[in-house]
Each structure stands twice: as structure tokens, then as C-alpha cells.
Amino acid sequence: WLILGQDGGFGAGNDIELARHICRNQFGPGFTTASLVRQMALMSMAFNLGGPRLAGFKRMQVAIIAGKWREAAAQAQQSRWAAQVGTRAVDIARMLATGTA
């Protein structure tokens, strides 16, 4: 469920690079120094939402930059996006909070 292409496989390399680029721009060192699991969770959100909509998660962004991962997870779960995607948001929030898959 992280980054899936139309055929159900992992997204094309360009999609993954675009998601990584969005996250680097929005979260800076908070993203680049995060664990791989946290990076994948954020990239999944970037792939799903796109850059402009992900940029709307201002409190989550502040928490990530400060290294407050539990707060970042809570902010993700308190969003309209979380209500729309259901268990996917729960999984991503858990990954953000714990750094484990």
C-alpha cells in the first residue's frame, strides 16, 4: 500500500522519486535523517496527496522538523485525509510514531 502503480506493483521510479522530492522539500532534514520506515510512510502520503495537499499538514510538518514523531503521527490522524483513507492512515501514523513497519 505504500506506493502502488496501476498494476498493483510498486510505482514507477519517477513516482517514487517525485514523492521523495516532495518530502525532502517539505520536511528537510526531518525527512532525510528519519528511519527508512518513516521515510516510506511520508512518501506514501506524498504519493497519495501530492505536494500541495501534503503542504497543508502544517502542524505535522513542524513536528517532523522538530523530531517529534508521536506528535506528527497524531496530527496525521486528526486530518480529513485520515478519515478518508481509514486503516491506511492508522498504519502510516503507527509507522511515523514508532519508526517500525
C-alpha positions as CSV (number, residue, x, y, z in Angstrom):
1,W,0.0,0.0,0.0
2,L,2.9,2.3,0.2
3,I,3.4,3.4,-3.4
4,L,1.4,1.2,-5.8
5,G,1.2,1.6,-9.6
6,Q,-1.9,1.0,-11.6
7,D,-1.0,-2.7,-12.0
8,G,-0.8,-3.2,-8.2
9,G,3.0,-3.3,-8.2
10,F,5.3,-0.7,-6.8
11,G,5.1,2.7,-8.5
12,A,7.4,3.7,-11.3
13,G,10.8,5.0,-10.4
14,N,9.7,8.5,-11.4
15,D,6.7,8.3,-9.0
16,I,9.0,7.3,-6.1
17,E,11.5,10.0,-6.9
18,L,8.7,12.6,-7.1
19,A,7.4,11.5,-3.7
20,R,10.9,11.6,-2.2
21,H,11.5,15.1,-3.7
22,I,8.2,16.4,-2.2
23,C,9.2,15.1,1.2
24,R,12.7,16.4,1.1
25,N,11.4,19.9,0.1
26,Q,8.7,19.9,2.8
27,F,10.4,18.2,5.7
28,G,14.1,18.9,5.0
29,P,16.5,17.1,7.4
30,G,13.5,15.8,9.4
31,F,12.9,13.6,6.3
32,T,16.4,12.8,5.3
33,T,17.5,11.8,8.8
34,A,14.4,9.8,9.5
35,S,14.4,6.0,9.6
36,L,13.6,4.3,6.3
37,V,10.2,3.2,7.6
38,R,9.3,6.8,8.5
39,Q,10.5,8.0,5.1
40,M,8.3,5.4,3.3
41,A,5.3,6.5,5.4
42,L,5.8,10.1,4.4
43,M,6.5,9.2,0.8
44,S,3.2,7.2,0.8
45,M,1.4,10.3,2.0
46,A,3.2,12.4,-0.7
47,F,2.3,10.0,-3.4
48,N,-1.4,9.8,-2.3
49,L,-1.9,13.6,-1.6
50,G,0.6,15.3,-3.8
51,G,2.8,18.2,-2.7
52,P,0.2,21.0,-2.4
53,R,-2.2,18.9,-0.2
54,L,0.7,17.5,1.9
55,A,1.9,21.0,2.5
56,G,-1.4,21.7,4.3
57,F,-0.3,19.4,7.1
58,K,1.5,22.4,8.8
59,R,1.4,21.0,12.4
60,M,2.7,17.7,11.2
61,Q,5.5,19.4,9.3
62,V,6.6,21.4,12.4
63,A,6.5,18.2,14.5
64,I,8.6,16.3,11.9
65,I,11.2,19.0,11.7
66,A,11.4,19.0,15.5
67,G,11.8,15.2,15.6
68,K,8.5,14.9,17.5
69,W,7.3,11.8,15.7
70,R,4.4,10.9,18.0
71,E,3.0,14.4,17.6
72,A,3.5,14.1,13.8
73,A,1.5,10.8,13.9
74,A,-1.2,12.4,16.0
75,Q,-1.5,15.3,13.5
76,A,-1.8,12.9,10.6
77,Q,-4.6,11.0,12.3
78,Q,-6.5,14.2,13.1
79,S,-6.9,15.1,9.5
80,R,-9.6,14.9,6.9
81,W,-7.3,12.6,4.9
82,A,-7.2,10.1,7.8
83,A,-11.0,9.9,7.8
84,Q,-11.0,9.4,4.0
85,V,-8.3,6.6,3.9
86,G,-9.2,4.8,7.1
87,T,-6.8,2.0,8.1
88,R,-4.2,3.2,5.7
89,A,-3.9,6.4,7.9
90,V,-3.7,4.2,11.1
91,D,-0.9,2.2,9.6
92,I,1.0,5.3,8.4
93,A,0.6,7.0,11.8
94,R,1.9,3.9,13.6
95,M,4.9,3.9,11.3
96,L,5.5,7.6,12.0
97,A,5.2,7.2,15.7
98,T,7.3,4.1,16.1
99,G,9.6,4.0,13.2
100,T,8.7,0.4,12.6
101,A,6.6,-1.3,9.9
